[in-house]
């Protein structure tokens, strides 16, 4: 893959939502950690949060948002395709996560399993996850940044959030896209295979 995959905290937390910041001034949408909360609630059947996540995808995966990011944090030697595929990796890793870890619930105050149905309120409120492997090369073959406005992001969000909440168990992630602490992956499972499974089964295995 020719694109550079970004995964620093400034990048991960820079997401745009129309409801939060119509002027697109500073990315005023949910941060990386808040996106887990949105997805967890969407999996529990809340249609408003599914719409919210799809709106974040639609508006964050635009050249205008990338340009806003570059203005705020200083120009980086990357282009819009790098931004597009890096954000797509980040969003899909959150949408498809299968287990959550919470910082502070481990035996030595490190990462451990979530204890409640509101893991974002536990300990330090820092979440990480593991799930299917997401190959950036596969995304590059499947999506075209120039067609960002044509993709049905809400359909993708609804497909990814079908079924119950993720397992309560926790296993350390192995990074695929490299989205910071959340870049979890299950080796040997591609994004296409994972989405086909959810489309046919309609639930989490």
C-alpha positions as CSV (number, residue, x, y, z in Angstrom):
1,X,0.0,0.0,0.0
2,X,1.4,3.4,-1.0
3,X,-0.6,5.4,1.6
4,X,0.8,6.3,5.1
5,X,-1.4,5.1,7.9
6,X,-1.7,7.7,10.7
7,X,-2.3,6.7,14.3
8,X,-1.2,9.5,16.6
9,X,-3.6,10.8,19.3
10,X,-4.2,14.1,17.5
11,X,-5.3,12.3,14.4
12,X,-7.4,9.7,16.2
13,X,-9.3,12.4,18.1
14,X,-9.9,14.7,15.2
15,X,-13.4,13.7,13.9
16,X,-16.2,16.0,12.7
17,X,-19.9,15.8,13.5
18,X,-22.4,18.3,12.1
19,X,-24.3,18.3,15.4
20,X,-21.1,19.3,17.3
21,X,-19.5,21.8,15.1
22,X,-21.3,23.0,11.9
23,X,-18.5,25.4,11.1
24,X,-15.9,22.6,10.7
25,X,-13.5,24.7,12.7
26,X,-11.6,22.2,14.8
27,X,-13.0,18.7,14.2
28,X,-15.5,19.2,17.0
29,X,-16.9,15.7,16.9
30,X,-16.5,12.7,19.2
31,X,-12.9,11.7,20.1
32,X,-11.5,8.3,19.6
33,X,-12.6,7.0,23.0
34,X,-16.1,8.5,22.6
35,X,-16.6,6.6,19.4
36,X,-16.5,3.3,21.3
37,X,-19.4,4.6,23.4
38,X,-21.4,5.5,20.3
39,X,-20.8,2.0,18.8
40,X,-21.7,0.2,22.0
41,X,-25.0,2.0,22.2
42,X,-25.7,1.4,18.5
43,X,-25.2,-2.3,19.1
44,X,-27.8,-2.2,21.8
45,X,-30.3,-1.0,19.2
46,X,-30.1,2.8,19.5
47,X,-30.8,4.0,16.0
48,X,-29.7,7.6,16.8
49,X,-26.2,6.5,17.7
50,X,-25.9,4.5,14.4
51,X,-26.9,7.7,12.6
52,X,-24.3,9.6,14.6
53,X,-21.5,7.3,13.8
54,X,-22.4,7.3,10.1
55,X,-22.5,11.1,10.2
56,X,-19.0,11.2,11.7
57,X,-17.8,8.9,9.0
58,X,-19.4,10.9,6.2
59,X,-18.1,14.3,7.4
60,X,-14.7,13.2,8.6
61,X,-13.8,11.3,5.4
62,X,-13.9,14.5,3.4
63,X,-11.0,16.7,2.0
64,X,-12.3,19.7,4.0
65,X,-11.8,17.9,7.3
66,X,-8.3,16.8,6.3
67,X,-7.5,20.4,5.4
68,X,-9.0,21.6,8.7
69,X,-6.7,19.1,10.5
70,X,-3.7,20.3,8.6
71,X,-4.4,23.9,9.5
72,X,-4.9,23.2,13.2
73,X,-1.9,20.9,13.8
74,X,0.5,22.0,11.1
75,X,0.9,20.6,7.6
76,X,2.1,17.0,7.5
77,X,3.8,15.4,4.4
78,X,0.6,13.4,3.7
79,X,-2.3,13.7,1.3
80,X,-6.0,13.2,1.4
81,X,-5.8,9.5,0.5
82,X,-3.5,8.9,3.5
83,X,-6.2,10.6,5.7
84,X,-9.1,8.7,4.1
85,X,-7.6,5.2,4.5
86,X,-6.2,5.9,8.0
87,X,-9.6,7.2,9.2
88,X,-11.4,4.3,7.5
89,X,-9.1,1.8,9.3
90,X,-9.8,3.6,12.6
91,X,-13.6,3.6,12.2
92,X,-13.8,-0.1,11.1
93,X,-11.6,-1.2,14.0
94,X,-14.0,0.4,16.4
95,X,-17.1,-0.8,14.5
96,X,-16.0,-4.4,14.4
97,X,-14.3,-4.7,17.8
98,X,-15.1,-8.0,19.5
99,X,-13.6,-7.5,23.0
100,X,-12.9,-4.4,25.1
101,X,-10.1,-3.7,27.5
102,X,-10.2,-0.9,30.1
103,X,-7.1,0.8,31.4
104,X,-7.0,0.3,35.2
105,X,-9.0,-2.9,35.6
106,X,-6.1,-5.3,35.2
107,X,-4.3,-6.9,38.1
108,X,-1.6,-4.3,38.2
109,X,-3.7,-1.3,37.1
110,X,-3.0,-2.1,33.5
111,X,-5.4,-3.1,30.7
112,X,-8.1,-5.6,31.8
113,X,-11.6,-6.7,31.0
114,X,-14.6,-4.3,31.3
115,X,-16.6,-4.7,34.5
116,X,-19.9,-3.0,33.6
117,X,-22.1,-2.2,30.6
118,X,-20.6,1.3,30.6
119,X,-16.9,0.7,30.3
120,X,-16.2,4.3,29.4
121,X,-17.1,5.3,33.0
122,X,-14.7,2.7,34.5
123,X,-11.3,3.6,36.1
124,X,-9.6,6.1,33.7
125,X,-12.2,5.7,31.0
126,X,-9.5,4.6,28.4
127,X,-10.6,1.8,26.1
128,X,-8.8,-0.5,23.7
129,X,-10.1,-3.4,21.7
130,X,-9.4,-6.5,19.6
131,X,-11.3,-7.8,16.6
132,X,-10.9,-8.9,13.0
133,X,-7.8,-7.9,11.1
134,X,-8.2,-5.0,8.8
135,X,-5.8,-4.8,5.8
136,X,-5.1,-1.3,4.5
137,X,-4.3,-2.8,1.1
138,X,-7.8,-4.4,1.0
139,X,-9.4,-1.1,1.8
140,X,-7.4,0.6,-0.9
141,X,-8.8,-1.9,-3.4
142,X,-12.4,-1.6,-2.2
143,X,-12.7,2.2,-1.7
144,X,-11.8,5.3,-3.8
145,X,-11.2,8.5,-1.8
146,X,-12.5,10.5,-4.8
147,X,-15.9,8.9,-4.3
148,X,-16.1,9.5,-0.6
149,X,-19.5,11.2,-0.9
150,X,-21.1,8.2,-2.7
151,X,-20.6,5.5,-0.1
152,X,-23.6,4.5,2.0
153,X,-21.9,4.8,5.4
154,X,-25.1,4.3,7.4
155,X,-25.7,0.9,5.7
156,X,-22.1,-0.1,6.7
157,X,-22.6,1.1,10.3
158,X,-25.9,-0.8,10.6
159,X,-24.2,-4.0,9.2
160,X,-21.3,-3.7,11.5
161,X,-23.4,-3.1,14.6
162,X,-25.9,-5.9,14.2
163,X,-26.3,-8.2,17.2
164,X,-25.5,-7.9,20.9
165,X,-22.6,-6.1,22.7
166,X,-19.1,-7.5,22.4
167,X,-17.9,-10.3,24.7
168,X,-17.0,-9.3,28.3
169,X,-13.7,-11.2,28.1
170,X,-10.5,-9.4,27.1
171,X,-7.5,-10.4,25.0
172,X,-4.6,-8.2,24.0
173,X,-4.8,-6.8,20.5
174,X,-2.3,-7.4,17.7
175,X,-2.2,-4.3,15.6
176,X,-3.2,-4.3,11.9
177,X,-3.9,-0.8,10.8
178,X,-2.0,0.5,13.8
179,X,-4.6,2.9,15.2
180,X,-2.9,3.4,18.4
181,X,-4.0,1.3,21.4
182,X,-7.2,0.2,19.6
183,X,-5.6,-1.4,16.6
184,X,-6.7,-4.9,17.5
185,X,-6.9,-7.7,15.0
186,X,-7.8,-11.4,14.6
187,X,-5.2,-12.9,12.3
188,X,-6.5,-14.7,9.3
189,X,-9.8,-12.8,9.0
190,X,-10.2,-10.2,6.3
191,X,-12.6,-7.3,6.4
192,X,-14.5,-8.6,3.3
193,X,-14.9,-12.0,5.0
194,X,-16.0,-10.4,8.2
195,X,-18.6,-8.2,6.6
196,X,-19.9,-11.1,4.5
197,X,-20.3,-13.2,7.7
198,X,-22.3,-10.4,9.4
199,X,-24.4,-9.8,6.3
200,X,-25.5,-13.5,6.1
201,X,-25.6,-14.3,9.8
202,X,-27.0,-11.0,11.0
203,X,-25.3,-11.4,14.4
204,X,-22.0,-11.6,16.2
205,X,-20.5,-15.1,16.5
